[in-house]
């Protein structure tokens, strides 16, 4: 996968799209905000009678339905929201957005960074689906891309396993296992305030990521 780390500026635009357009479209129809990893980026799950989805594919916004697909190059939040059929702006009663909603400001979407973020989310999603199947084969947890954090994650038994493209605490993409301090063993695996983190530089593929999630499970207190 592309190891060009997305810089904070280019990461902010897709994050803003997730918070202020894509999740908004889903919330307007279903009252939910959980997105999913998709080809080239992320999207809503299908909603409404026409199985409509709204998502980001690298540098395009894509609205798909039974009637066909509409696609437009990402220019501003306002233009993206217009194509999605919503007013831009995160549902404030549900989450506090991490990005600014400026409908007219140009979006800074670098194709290389967009591809790197999409690949990292896809790798994390693949590993999380495998791990969820190990933890509970009968009813595996569904991985979710949360717009406010812009990470893909599952939560099982009070432990969160996820993949982030980077944030204010850790600039580069990373995997994490989040759990309260009183559930952690007293060893060096737990290297972050929220639990444990592993840089993408140490992860080559989904099996590598799966092994990290397994290690987190093993290092919990019995």
N, C-alpha and C positions, 0 to 999 in steps of 0.2 A: 504494500500500500504506500501511498504518497506520504513521505515523512516531512513535508514542508509544514512546520507548525503554523497554524493560523494566528495572525497577530490580533491583539484586542480590537483594533479598528475594524478589520474585515469580519471578525467574529460577531461584532455588535449588530450588524445589519441582519443576518439570518436569525439571530436571537430575537431582534425586534419584530421580524416578520412572524416568528412563532408566537410571540406574546400578543401582538397588536392586530394581527390579521387572521392567521390560520386557526389559532385557538378560539378567537372571537367568532369565527364562522361556525365552529363546532358548538360552542356554548350557546349561540343564538338558536340552534336547532335542537340541542339535546340537554343543555344544562351541564354538560361535562367539558373538561378542558384537556384531557389526556390524549396526546397525539401518538403517532406511531412512526417508526423508521420506514422509509420507503425508498424506491430506486432513485438515487441521486440526491436524497435529502430526507424530507419528512412530510407527512400529510395527516389529515384527519382520517379516522376510520370512516367507512361509508355511512352516510346518514340520509334521511328523508326517503321518500318513496322511490325516487329515481336513482338511489344508490350514489348520490353525489359525493365527491371528495374534493377537498381543497388542499393543495400542497405546494412545496418548493422542490424543484428539480434543478439542482445546480444554480443557474442564474435566471431561471424562469419561474413564474407562478403558473400553476396548472390547475384548472378547474375541470373535473371530469364527471360525466353523468351518463345516463342511458342515452341521452340525445347526442353525445359526442364530447369532444375535448377542446377546451379553449386554453391557449397558452400565450403568455406575454413576457417579454424580457422585464426583469425587475428594475424599476427606475426609482419609484418613491413608495412609501407606505400607503399614501393616498391612492395612487394608481392601482396598487395591488389590492387594496380593500375594495375599490370600485369593481374590479374584475371578480372578486369573491362575493360581492353583493352585500357588504357590511360596512358599517362606519368604523374607521380605525380607532383602536383604543382598548387596552386590556380591561376585562371585567373587574373593576376595582374591589368589588365585594368578595371576589374569589381569591385573588392573589395580588400582591404588590409587585408591579413590574420592575425588572432590573434595568430596563432600557427606556430611553425617552421616546415618546410618541410624537414625532414631528411629521405630519402627513406630506409636507412639501419638500423636506430635505432629501437630497439625492442619497440613494443607498450605495454604500461602498461594498460591492460584492466582487471579490477577487476570484476568478474561476479556479485558480490553483488551491486557494484556501477553502473554497466551497467544496471542491472535490475531496480534500483532506478531511474536512469535517464529516462529510457524507460517508466516507469510507470508515472513519473511526466509529461513528454511530452504528454503521452496519456490522462492523466487527463486534462491538459491544452487544448489540442486539442478538446476534448469532450465539455468542457465548452465554448470554443471559437465558435464552430459550433452552439451550442445552442444560444449563444449571438448574433451571426451574423444573425440567423433566426429571432430573436426578433427585431433587429434593422432594418432589411429590409427583410421581408418574401418573397417578390417577387424575389429578387436578392441578396441573402446573400453573404457576402464576403467570400472568400476561405482562410482558415488558411494555413500559410506557415511556414516551418521551414527554417530559414535563416542560411546558413552555417557560415557566418562570425561572427554572434552573438550566434549561436547554441541555439536560442530560437524559439518558435512557436508563431505566432502572426497574428493578423488582423489589418488593418487600416481602420477606417470608419470616414469620415468627419474630417480628420486631427487629430484624436485621435487613438493612438495605444494601443491595449489590448494584453497582452502576458503572456507567462510562460517561465521563464529562469531556467536552472539547477544550476545557480550560475555563478558569474563572478568576475572581479577584484574589483568591487564596493560592491557587496553583495555576500558573500562566499556561503551561503546556497541557495537551490532552493527557488524561489519566483514568485509570480504573480506581474504584474505591469499594470498601466495605465499611458501612456506617453502622455503629451500634453504641449504646450507652457504655460509659467507662466501666460500670460495675459488671458488665458481661464479658469484658476482655481479660485474657490471660496476661500475666506480667512478663511479657517478652517483647523483643524488638520488632515483631511484626506490626504492632500498632504504632505507626509513625506519624500520625496526624491527629489533630484535636478531635476530629469526628470519628476516628477509627484507624483505617489503613488506606494508603494510596500507593499506586504503582504507575510510574510514568510509561507512556506509550513506547518509549525507547526500549523498554524491557519486554515488550509484547510484539510478537511477530504475526500471530494469527489467533483465531478464535479458541483453539485448544490451549494456547498459552494463557489467554484471558480466563478460560474455564479453570485452569489450574490455580490461578490467583484467587478466584472466588472460592474454590475448594479450600485453599489454605486459610482464608478468612474463617470459614466454617470450623475448620479443625482447631484454630487458635481461640475459639470462644471458650469460656469457662464451661465445664461440664455441669 
